[in-house]
Each structure stands twice: as structure tokens, then as C-alpha cells.
Amino acid sequence: MSFNPQTWPVDPWLAALALLGVLVLWRVARVMGDLTARLSALDTRLTHLADTQNQLSGGLSQVAQGQAQTVGLVESRLADLGRYMGQSLAGSAESTAASVGALRERLQVIDAAQAKIEALSSNVLGLQDILSNKQARGAFGEVQLEALLSDALPPDAFSLQATLSNGRRVDALIRMPQPIGVDAKFPLEAYRMLIAAPDDSARTAARRALAQALRAHIRAISERYILPGETAEGALMFLPSEAVYAEMHASLPEVVREAFAARVWIVSPTTLMATLITLRATLKDTRLRAEAQAVRREIALMATDAERLGARVAKLEQHIQQVQGDLGDIRISADKITRRGARLDSFDFAQGG
């Protein structure tokens, strides 16, 4: 049987729809093939991605292990570092505390020294005020002189502000066999001018004025405090400053020689102490000699008493001998009386006695 479209009782629209369905199915089949191929390729890629993910997971696990080890090592190092830092900080704290304590002690010492310096400064200012006033300066010299005398001599070996027979009052009188006068009023104005001199000419003029003041003071001491028959043949001029004493001997030796000639001995605190120690030894020797003389007098009196005792003992011996003779006679008489009594008792009168 042959096919004849004209004889086929089919609607042309249906045929077109069928053709269109066939085309759609073909297209769908083609698309499905492409999708299948793409799904296969995608599956292959997914498999590859899974392998890669497994490899990445293994690498990540190794990285995690390495990271954990690194973290543990870092934590251990940090712990060691913390202990070390703690020990170091503790040692540093102790060292710092010790340093702070030492620093505090030094600051306290510095504060004390500062206080002493301030006190010394005020004392120096006070000393300057004292030395700038003549009466206060004299009182200062007298106080220093009294301290030296009290340290070197017994209380009964000196007297202060003693009045001599000429009516003059000496600052101190050392009670030696011949008393020694000590003057403590030194004219310091000329020396202050010498210290404050701005140039050589002013210094020369001030030194000349100092020499004149010293000569006048030495002459006054010699005339007032050296009295023949009452005091020693010399007197002491006390300088309460070693600097003035050194300046005199260094720059004014002729004034020192004139003082020696006038029998005025210039002394500073140091040389006065040496002089007083020598005078103390001399005073001790003098007192020992006086006591030795007293002992000799007592020994002489004791010898006289011993002679008197010997004479009296001799007299007593004579009296004792006489008493012994009298006792012998008394004994003889007693014996005779006893014998006579015995004879009387026996009525024996034939024998005579």
C-alpha cells in the first residue's frame, strides 16, 4: 500500500504540530545529550574537586598540627619569658628598693649636713657680728680663754678678771709661784682692714696700721700687767684666731721680736694650750716640791719627837730599874718577915736572924 498524502485523511495543522513536536523532541534530546555530557564533565570536575578537597583537608590538618605545635612552643616560650621577666622584675624591684633606701639614707645625711651648714652659716654670721664689735669681740676672747684655762688647769690654778695692786683688771691670772697675767682683748680692726684690702697699696697701709695697733697693745700689756714683785716677769697676749697669729709671724716678725723684748708672749689657742700644759707640769712640780718640803718638816718634827721619846724611855728605864731595886728590897723584907713568922709559929727562938 503506497502513501499518498492527498489520500491521507489528516489535517495539515496536525501534521505541522506533529512535525513541530518531533523537532522539539529532537531538540530536547540534543539538549539532554549536551546536559548529560556537561553533567559527566561536571561529575569529573566534582570528583577532582573532592580529591583536591581531601588533599587540602590533609594539608590543613598538617597545618593545624604545625600551628598547634607552634602555639604550644610559643606558649612555652612566653611562659619561660614570663617567669624570667618576673624574676628579673623581682630582682630589679629588690635592687630598686635597696637603691631607693640607700638614696633615702643619703638624702637624710644630705639634709642633716644641709641643716648643719645652715647652722654653721648662721654661726659664722654671728661670729662676724661678734668680731665686728669691740666689746663683743673682747667677751668672745674671754670666753675662749676661760674654756682653755678650764680644760688645762685645775680650778684653783687661775682666776678670771683679777684685780692687781695698780687697780688694773686682767682678763685672767694664772696662779703660779709668780702669777702670770693673760690679756684677751686683741685689736682686730686693723687685721680686718688687711683682709679686706683691695690692692697692694691698701694692704701695705693696713699692715702698717696693724703693726702700730699691735705695738700699742703690747706696750699697754707690759705696763699694766707686769708688776715687779707681784707678777711674773712676763705676760701673755692671747689671740683668739690662728689666722691672726700666723699673719703676725709671717708678715710682722719685727713686732713679734718687740713683744719678746717687752716680755709679752703672743699665744694663739693652740700655743696657749701647749703653754698651759707646760705651766700645769711646772705647777705640779712646784706643788710637789712644796709638799716635799712639808713632808721634810714633818719628818724633822717626827725625828724631834723620836728623840724626846728616847729620852723619856731612858727616864722610864731608870724609874723601872729603881722600881725593880725597890721591889727586890721589898721581896727581901717580905722573905724575912715570912721566915720570922715561920719561926714564931714553931716557937723556935734559939736562932737569931
Secondary structure, 3 states (H helix, E strand, C coil): CCCCHHHCCCCHHHHHHHHHHHHHHHHHHHHHHHHHHHHHHHHHHHHHHHHHHHHHHHHHHHHHHHHHHHHHHHHHHHHHHHHHHHHHHHHHHHHHHHHHHHHHHHHHHHHHHHHHHHHHHHHHHHHHHHHHCHHHHHHHHHHHHHHHHHHHCCHHHEEEEEECCCCCEEEEEECCCCCEEEECCCCCHHHHHHHCCCCHHHHHHHHHHHHHHHHHHHHHHHHHHCCCCCCCCCEEEECCCHHHHHHHHHHCHHHHHHHHHCCEEEECHHHHHHHHHHHHHHHHHHHHHHHHHHHHHHHHHHHHHHHHHHHHHHHHHHHHHHHHHHHHHHHHHHHHHHHHHHHHHHCCCCCCC
